[in-house]
Amino acid sequence: MNGHPEVAALLAYFPTVYQPSRIRALQNAGGYSGAQFWKLDTASGPCCLRRWPQETSRNRLNWIHEVVVQANAAGLREIPVPLINAQGKRLTHWQQHDWELAPWMPGRANFHQEPSDEKLVAALHVLARFHLATAQFRGPPRCVSQTPPGLQQRLQRLRQFQQLDATTFAQALADIDWPGWLPRAKRVRLLFDCVHSQICTELSQASHRQVPLQPCLRDIWHDHVLFSGNRVTGLIDFGAMRMETVAGDLARLLGSLAGDDPQRWQLGLTAYEEVRRLEAAERVLIAIYDRSAVALSGMNWLWWLAIERRQFENREAILKRLDDNADRLARLAAGDSPHSAD
């Protein structure tokens, strides 16, 4: 454990079986939440150690853990349940951070590299099982049949972007000195201007819809679904979990895996409904959540980097995400939607 004294001291809070023979620092493990990760080789198998950002609410983390435990108890073995420390808790407070230790889930996030219908079906089956397992979760906060909070949040974000001073924003974008950054940023901004009125109208018209709300992952996308062969063997990263409509999770996952392929969207929705039936209102909201995500995704990155001046490790991954978003934005601006019934 040389080179990782802070991790070694923290792990003293855990039983001997979890003391590692090897520690590998993964930094943010490709994520953008501010969390830090380490992979541990232990006598009980590989484990993942996560250090949450200081600003993350401990009450919310405890709530997330309660949801995960319930889903696992209902038979969802594809999710990692944080392990209990010597104090009988799943969170360990150490050096001004909350930490969790969980089993390392097997598999790889390789759908884009090795896509198949079987993988898509498996991913949607697991998502539906998660929604079924947590639908009756009784821990606070709990809401039933309300307007999904994501609709209003996205509408507010769109309006915030519309109110940006064009000159100030353009200068902030130009101040970022990354190779290939500025042409991408300009393309995203231009395409956003083409679609924002349409998306604002859609979100405003949907704001009256009432659907069941329950714990939803909210960041279920390509990199968080692990496959072994065509089988899902891991769902990871629950830091964004909150009460929402399942339509948001479906839009996030299918937008990531299926893109603008209408056949794959239909295959995925059919697979989901083999496990959990969708209400008519949920079906309508899936398309609205997907289109609003396409409109907002690239602009969020421009805002975080140019206005908030956040720092991220993997620039190439961000540029790739901007390219992918701009391609979907261009199709959305052209009226080319993967949703057959809007």
C-alpha positions as CSV (number, residue, x, y, z in Angstrom):
1,M,0.0,0.0,0.0
2,N,3.0,2.3,-0.4
3,G,2.1,5.6,-1.9
4,H,-1.5,5.6,-0.6
5,P,-1.2,6.4,3.2
6,E,-4.5,8.2,3.3
7,V,-6.3,5.2,1.8
8,A,-4.6,2.8,4.2
9,A,-5.6,4.8,7.2
10,L,-9.2,5.0,6.0
11,L,-9.4,1.3,5.4
12,A,-8.6,0.6,9.1
13,Y,-12.3,1.3,9.6
14,F,-13.1,-1.9,7.6
15,P,-12.8,-5.6,8.5
16,T,-9.5,-7.4,7.6
17,V,-11.0,-9.1,4.6
18,Y,-11.2,-5.8,2.9
19,Q,-7.6,-4.7,3.6
20,P,-6.0,-4.4,0.1
21,S,-3.0,-6.2,-1.3
22,R,-2.9,-3.6,-4.1
23,I,-4.3,-0.1,-4.5
24,R,-4.7,1.7,-7.9
25,A,-5.7,5.4,-7.9
26,L,-8.2,6.1,-10.7
27,Q,-8.6,9.8,-10.1
28,N,-12.1,10.7,-11.4
29,A,-12.4,7.4,-13.4
30,G,-13.6,9.3,-16.4
31,G,-16.4,11.0,-14.5
32,Y,-17.2,14.7,-14.0
33,S,-18.9,14.7,-10.5
34,G,-15.8,15.6,-8.6
35,A,-15.6,12.2,-6.9
36,Q,-12.3,10.3,-6.7
37,F,-11.9,6.6,-7.0
38,W,-9.4,3.8,-6.1
39,K,-9.5,0.1,-7.2
40,L,-8.5,-2.3,-4.4
41,D,-7.5,-5.9,-4.6
42,T,-8.7,-7.6,-1.5
43,A,-9.2,-11.1,-0.1
44,S,-12.9,-10.8,-0.7
45,G,-12.4,-9.7,-4.4
46,P,-11.8,-6.4,-6.1
47,C,-13.5,-3.3,-4.5
48,C,-14.1,0.3,-5.4
49,L,-13.3,3.0,-3.0
50,R,-15.1,6.4,-3.6
51,R,-14.4,9.7,-2.1
52,W,-17.5,12.0,-2.4
53,P,-17.0,15.8,-3.0
54,Q,-17.3,17.8,0.2
55,E,-20.4,19.6,-1.0
56,T,-22.4,16.4,-1.3
57,S,-25.1,16.1,1.3
58,R,-24.6,13.2,3.7
59,N,-28.4,12.9,4.1
60,R,-28.8,12.5,0.4
61,L,-26.0,9.9,0.3
62,N,-27.7,7.9,3.0
63,W,-30.9,8.1,1.0
64,I,-29.2,6.9,-2.1
65,H,-27.7,4.0,-0.1
66,E,-31.2,3.1,1.2
67,V,-32.6,2.9,-2.3
68,V,-29.6,0.8,-3.5
69,V,-30.0,-1.6,-0.6
70,Q,-33.7,-2.0,-1.4
71,A,-33.1,-2.6,-5.1
72,N,-30.5,-5.2,-4.3
73,A,-32.7,-6.9,-1.8
74,A,-35.4,-7.1,-4.5
75,G,-32.9,-9.2,-6.6
76,L,-31.0,-6.6,-8.6
77,R,-27.6,-8.0,-8.3
78,E,-26.1,-5.8,-11.0
79,I,-25.8,-2.8,-8.7
80,P,-23.0,-2.5,-6.1
81,V,-24.1,-2.1,-2.5
82,P,-21.7,-0.1,-0.3
83,L,-20.1,-2.2,2.4
84,I,-20.6,-1.7,6.1
85,N,-17.7,-0.4,8.1
86,A,-16.7,-1.4,11.6
87,Q,-19.1,1.3,13.0
88,G,-22.1,-0.4,11.2
89,K,-22.3,2.4,8.6
90,R,-22.0,2.5,4.8
91,L,-20.5,6.0,4.8
92,T,-17.2,6.6,6.5
93,H,-16.3,10.3,7.3
94,W,-12.6,10.8,7.0
95,Q,-10.5,13.9,6.4
96,Q,-13.5,16.1,5.7
97,H,-15.0,13.8,3.1
98,D,-17.5,11.0,3.1
99,W,-16.2,7.8,1.6
100,E,-17.8,4.5,0.6
101,L,-16.4,1.1,-0.2
102,A,-18.3,-1.2,-2.6
103,P,-17.7,-4.4,-4.6
104,W,-16.0,-3.7,-8.0
105,M,-18.6,-4.6,-10.6
106,P,-17.4,-6.9,-13.5
107,G,-17.7,-6.1,-17.2
108,R,-16.9,-3.3,-19.6
109,A,-18.9,-0.3,-20.9
110,N,-18.4,-1.3,-24.5
111,F,-21.8,-0.9,-26.2
112,H,-20.5,1.6,-28.7
113,Q,-17.4,-0.6,-29.5
114,E,-19.4,-3.8,-29.7
115,P,-23.1,-3.0,-30.1
116,S,-25.8,-5.6,-30.4
117,D,-29.6,-5.9,-30.1
118,E,-29.1,-8.4,-27.3
119,K,-27.1,-5.8,-25.3
120,L,-29.6,-3.1,-25.8
121,V,-32.4,-5.4,-24.6
122,A,-30.4,-6.5,-21.6
123,A,-29.7,-2.9,-20.6
124,L,-33.4,-1.9,-20.8
125,H,-34.5,-5.0,-18.9
126,V,-32.1,-4.1,-16.0
127,L,-33.3,-0.5,-16.0
128,A,-37.0,-1.6,-15.8
129,R,-36.1,-4.0,-13.0
130,F,-34.5,-1.2,-11.1
131,H,-37.6,0.9,-11.5
132,L,-39.9,-1.9,-10.4
133,A,-37.7,-2.6,-7.4
134,T,-37.7,1.0,-6.2
135,A,-41.2,2.1,-7.2
136,Q,-42.6,1.6,-3.6
137,F,-39.6,3.1,-1.8
138,R,-40.9,4.7,1.3
139,G,-37.9,6.6,2.6
140,P,-37.9,10.4,2.3
141,P,-38.2,12.3,0.1
142,R,-41.2,10.6,-1.6
143,C,-43.6,12.1,-4.2
144,V,-46.3,10.5,-6.2
145,S,-48.0,11.7,-9.4
146,Q,-46.6,15.2,-9.6
147,T,-45.1,17.3,-12.4
148,P,-41.5,15.9,-12.8
149,P,-39.0,18.3,-11.4
150,G,-36.7,17.8,-14.4
151,L,-39.2,19.6,-16.7
152,Q,-39.0,22.9,-14.8
153,Q,-35.3,22.6,-14.2
154,R,-34.7,22.2,-17.9
155,L,-37.0,25.1,-18.8
156,Q,-35.1,27.3,-16.4
157,R,-31.8,26.2,-17.8
158,L,-32.9,27.0,-21.4
159,R,-34.0,30.4,-20.3
160,Q,-30.8,31.0,-18.5
161,F,-28.8,30.2,-21.7
162,Q,-31.1,32.4,-23.8
163,Q,-30.4,35.4,-21.5
164,L,-26.6,35.2,-21.9
165,D,-25.0,38.3,-23.2
166,A,-23.7,37.1,-26.6
167,T,-20.6,39.2,-26.6
168,T,-19.5,38.3,-23.1
169,F,-20.2,34.6,-23.7
170,A,-18.3,34.6,-27.0
171,Q,-15.3,36.1,-25.3
172,A,-15.5,33.6,-22.5
173,L,-15.5,30.8,-25.0
174,A,-12.6,32.3,-26.9
175,D,-10.5,32.5,-23.7
176,I,-10.4,28.7,-23.5
177,D,-7.2,27.6,-25.2
178,W,-7.7,24.0,-26.2
179,P,-6.8,22.7,-29.7
180,G,-10.1,22.2,-31.5
181,W,-12.2,23.8,-28.8
182,L,-13.5,27.0,-30.3
183,P,-15.0,25.6,-33.6
184,R,-16.9,23.0,-31.6
185,A,-18.1,25.6,-29.1
186,K,-19.4,27.9,-31.9
187,R,-21.1,25.0,-33.6
188,V,-22.9,24.0,-30.5
189,R,-24.0,27.6,-29.7
190,L,-25.3,28.1,-33.3
191,L,-27.3,24.9,-33.3
192,F,-28.7,25.6,-29.8
193,D,-30.0,28.9,-31.1
194,C,-31.9,27.0,-33.9
195,V,-33.7,24.7,-31.5
196,H,-34.2,26.5,-28.2
197,S,-37.6,28.0,-29.0
198,Q,-39.0,24.7,-30.0
199,I,-37.7,23.0,-26.9
200,C,-39.0,25.8,-24.6
201,T,-42.4,25.4,-26.1
202,E,-42.4,21.6,-25.6
203,L,-41.3,21.9,-22.0
204,S,-43.8,24.6,-21.2
205,Q,-46.7,22.6,-22.7
206,A,-45.6,19.5,-20.8
207,S,-45.3,21.3,-17.5
208,H,-48.9,20.4,-16.5
209,R,-48.4,16.6,-16.9
210,Q,-48.7,14.5,-13.7
211,V,-46.8,11.2,-13.6
212,P,-45.6,8.9,-10.8
213,L,-42.3,10.0,-9.3
214,Q,-39.9,7.5,-7.8
215,P,-36.1,7.1,-7.3
216,C,-34.5,7.4,-10.7
217,L,-30.8,7.1,-11.6
218,R,-30.8,10.3,-13.8
219,D,-27.2,9.5,-15.1
220,I,-27.8,6.1,-16.6
221,W,-25.8,6.3,-19.8
222,H,-23.3,4.3,-21.9
223,D,-20.3,4.5,-19.5
224,H,-22.4,3.4,-16.5
225,V,-23.7,0.2,-18.0
226,L,-21.2,-2.7,-17.9
227,F,-21.4,-5.8,-20.1
228,S,-19.9,-9.3,-20.0
229,G,-20.7,-10.6,-23.4
230,N,-24.3,-9.6,-24.1
231,R,-25.2,-9.6,-20.4
232,V,-25.4,-6.6,-18.1
233,T,-23.2,-7.3,-15.1
234,G,-23.0,-3.8,-13.6
235,L,-24.9,-0.6,-13.2
236,I,-22.6,2.0,-11.6
237,D,-22.6,5.6,-10.2
238,F,-25.7,6.6,-8.4
239,G,-24.6,10.1,-7.4
240,A,-27.2,11.8,-9.5
241,M,-30.1,9.7,-8.1
242,R,-33.3,11.7,-7.1
243,M,-37.0,11.5,-7.3
244,E,-38.0,11.7,-11.0
245,T,-40.1,10.2,-13.7
246,V,-38.8,7.0,-15.3
247,A,-39.1,8.8,-18.6
248,G,-36.0,10.7,-17.7
249,D,-34.0,7.5,-17.2
250,L,-35.3,6.0,-20.4
251,A,-34.4,9.1,-22.4
252,R,-31.0,9.3,-20.9
253,L,-30.1,5.6,-21.6
254,L,-31.6,5.3,-25.0
255,G,-30.3,8.7,-26.1
256,S,-26.8,7.4,-25.2
257,L,-27.1,3.9,-26.6
258,A,-29.5,4.4,-29.6
259,G,-28.7,8.0,-30.6
260,D,-31.0,8.9,-33.4
261,D,-31.7,5.4,-34.6
262,P,-35.5,4.9,-34.4
263,Q,-35.4,1.1,-34.7
264,R,-33.1,0.9,-31.7
265,W,-35.4,3.3,-29.8
266,Q,-38.4,1.1,-30.5
267,L,-36.4,-2.1,-29.6
268,G,-35.4,-0.5,-26.3
269,L,-38.8,0.6,-25.4
270,T,-40.3,-2.7,-26.3
271,A,-37.7,-4.5,-24.1
272,Y,-38.4,-2.1,-21.2
273,E,-42.2,-2.8,-21.4
274,E,-41.5,-6.5,-21.3
275,V,-40.7,-5.9,-17.7
276,R,-42.5,-2.7,-16.7
277,R,-45.4,-1.1,-18.5
278,L,-45.3,2.6,-19.3
279,E,-48.1,4.9,-18.7
280,A,-49.2,7.0,-21.7
281,A,-48.0,10.2,-20.1
282,E,-44.6,8.6,-19.4
283,R,-44.3,7.7,-23.1
284,V,-44.9,11.2,-24.2
285,L,-42.3,12.6,-21.8
286,I,-39.6,10.3,-23.0
287,A,-39.3,12.1,-26.3
288,I,-39.5,15.5,-24.5
289,Y,-36.7,14.6,-22.1
290,D,-34.6,13.3,-24.9
291,R,-34.9,16.4,-27.1
292,S,-34.4,18.8,-24.2
293,A,-31.3,16.8,-23.2
294,V,-29.9,17.2,-26.8
295,A,-30.6,20.9,-26.6
296,L,-29.0,21.4,-23.3
297,S,-26.1,18.9,-23.1
298,G,-23.5,20.8,-25.2
299,M,-24.5,24.2,-23.8
300,N,-24.0,22.8,-20.3
301,W,-20.4,22.0,-21.1
302,L,-19.9,25.5,-22.6
303,W,-21.3,27.0,-19.4
304,W,-19.3,24.9,-17.0
305,L,-16.0,25.5,-18.8
306,A,-16.4,29.1,-20.0
307,I,-18.6,30.7,-17.3
308,E,-18.0,28.6,-14.2
309,R,-14.4,27.8,-15.1
310,R,-14.6,24.2,-13.9
311,Q,-11.6,22.1,-14.4
312,F,-11.8,18.6,-16.0
313,E,-9.1,16.1,-16.6
314,N,-10.0,14.5,-19.9
315,R,-10.2,17.2,-22.6
316,E,-10.4,14.7,-25.5
317,A,-13.5,13.0,-23.9
318,I,-15.2,16.4,-23.5
319,L,-14.5,17.4,-27.1
320,K,-15.9,14.0,-28.2
321,R,-19.1,14.6,-26.2
322,L,-19.4,18.0,-27.9
323,D,-19.1,16.4,-31.3
324,D,-21.7,13.8,-30.5
325,N,-24.0,16.4,-29.1
326,A,-23.6,18.7,-32.1
327,D,-24.4,15.9,-34.5
328,R,-27.7,15.2,-32.6
329,L,-28.4,18.9,-32.4
330,A,-28.0,19.3,-36.2
331,R,-30.5,16.5,-36.8
332,L,-32.9,17.9,-34.2
333,A,-32.7,21.3,-35.9
334,A,-33.4,19.6,-39.3
335,G,-36.5,18.0,-37.8
336,D,-35.0,14.5,-37.9
337,S,-36.2,12.9,-34.7
338,P,-35.9,9.2,-33.7
339,H,-39.3,9.5,-32.0
340,S,-42.0,8.2,-34.3
341,A,-45.0,9.4,-32.2
342,D,-44.5,12.8,-30.6
